[in-house]
Amino acid sequence: MGDRNPGCELDIGWLNNVHINLPAIKQRATALQSRRAVKKEWQAAWLLRALTCIDLTTLSGDDTSCNVTRLCLKAAHPLSPDLLVALQLEEISEKITTAAVCVYPARVKDAVSSLKKMGMADKIPVASVATGFPSGQYLLKTRLEEIKAAVADGASEIDIVIDRGLVIKHQWEELYQEIQQMKEACGPNVHMKTILAVGELGSLTNVYKASLVAMMAGSDFIKTSTGKENVNATLPVGIVMCRAIRDYYQRVGYKVGFKPAGGIRTAKDALNWLILMKEELGTCWMYPDLFRIGASGLLGDIERQLYHYATGRYAAIHEFSMG
Ligand SMILES: O=C[C@H](O)COP(=O)(O)O
C-alpha cells in the first residue's frame, strides 16, 4: 500500500453540514445492482480482480495455528493449478494471491511464520484486528496495547474497531482523539483500517460523520463492519462511506481506501461492490491499495464461478480445497 493518510484537524463545522437523502441512497443502491451487467470474459476478469482484493479472514473462537496455516496457503494459492491452466493464467500464477490475511492478534505470529515458510511474507501482508474486536468495549489503555502487541508480532495492517458509543452520543472530539492515538500506536509503517461497525451506529448520517472523523484522525482505510454485528456491509452504507471518502479527497487531497466486510459470500456480491467502487470513486479505487473485501467465506464462490467460466460446468463447493 502507498503513503499513509496524514489526517487533518477535526472540522466540526463540516460534520454539522451533512444531509443524507435516504430514499435517493436506496434508489442508487438498487440501480447499481441492475444497471451494469458484467458477463463472460469480463466477469472472469472482474472476479479475478475481486479475488486479489480479498482480505482472507478467519476470526473464530476456535482458530488455531493449523487453520491459520491453511488460510495462508489458500491466500498464496487461491486457485488450483488445473483451474489456472484452464484460465490460461499459469504464467502469472504468482501474481494471483489474496490482498492480505486477517486474523486475531493472538494468531498474528502463526500467520507471519506460515507466510515466511512459504516465502510469501513480502507479498501477503498480515492484518490483525485489534482494540477489543469486535465490541471495542475495553479500556483505551488495553486497546492501545493490543495494537502495539500485534505490530510487534509482525502485523503490517491493523483493523481497529471504534467505540460505537462515542458516535451514538455524538462525542466527535473524543472519537477523533481515540483514533489518533490508535494511529500513533500503529507506528510509522503500519496501515490502519478503521471499522465503523455501521450496523450499530443508528443512522446513515452517523455513518457519514463517523467516516469523516475516522479519516480526519488519519485512518488509511475505512471499513464497514466486523462481521459480528446483526447488520454488516450493505450497499446503501457503502455509498455513504464512498461519498465521505470522495468528499475527504476533494477537501484534503488524500485517497482513503474502503473495505466492505461482513456477510459478503457470493461472487455476485463481490461484483456489486466492485461496480459501486467504479461508479462512485472511479477505477483507481478498484485495486488492493485502495479497496479490500473482508471475507471469510467468499473465495469458494469466486473459485466456483471461475471454474464454470473455464469449463462450462459447476463444481461442487467441496471439490475446492477450502470453501
Ligand atoms: O473483517 C472481516 C469480517 O470479519 C469478515 O466477516 P465474514 O466472516 O462475515 O466474512
Ligand as a Chemical Component Dictionary entry (heavy atoms), coordinates in Angstrom:
data_LIG
# 
_chem_comp.id                   LIG 
_chem_comp.type                 NON-POLYMER 
_chem_comp.pdbx_formal_charge   0 
_chem_comp.three_letter_code    LIG 
# 
loop_
_chem_comp_atom.comp_id 
_chem_comp_atom.atom_id 
_chem_comp_atom.alt_atom_id 
_chem_comp_atom.type_symbol 
_chem_comp_atom.charge 
_chem_comp_atom.model_Cartn_x 
_chem_comp_atom.model_Cartn_y 
_chem_comp_atom.model_Cartn_z 
_chem_comp_atom.pdbx_ordinal 
LIG O1 O1 O 0 -13.198 -8.392  8.838 1  
LIG C1 C1 C 0 -13.765 -9.248  8.246 2  
LIG C2 C2 C 0 -15.019 -9.837  8.678 3  
LIG O2 O2 O 0 -14.938 -10.296 9.975 4  
LIG C3 C3 C 0 -15.402 -10.957 7.814 5  
LIG O3 O3 O 0 -16.749 -11.226 8.017 6  
LIG P1 P1 P 0 -17.371 -12.558 7.419 7  
LIG O4 O4 O 0 -16.868 -13.675 8.293 8  
LIG O5 O5 O 0 -18.856 -12.370 7.534 9  
LIG O6 O6 O 0 -16.923 -12.727 6.015 10 
# 
loop_
_chem_comp_bond.comp_id 
_chem_comp_bond.atom_id_1 
_chem_comp_bond.atom_id_2 
_chem_comp_bond.value_order 
_chem_comp_bond.pdbx_ordinal 
LIG O1 C1 DOUB 1 
LIG C1 C2 SING 2 
LIG C2 O2 SING 3 
LIG C2 C3 SING 4 
LIG C3 O3 SING 5 
LIG O3 P1 SING 6 
LIG P1 O4 DOUB 7 
LIG P1 O5 SING 8 
LIG P1 O6 SING 9 
# 
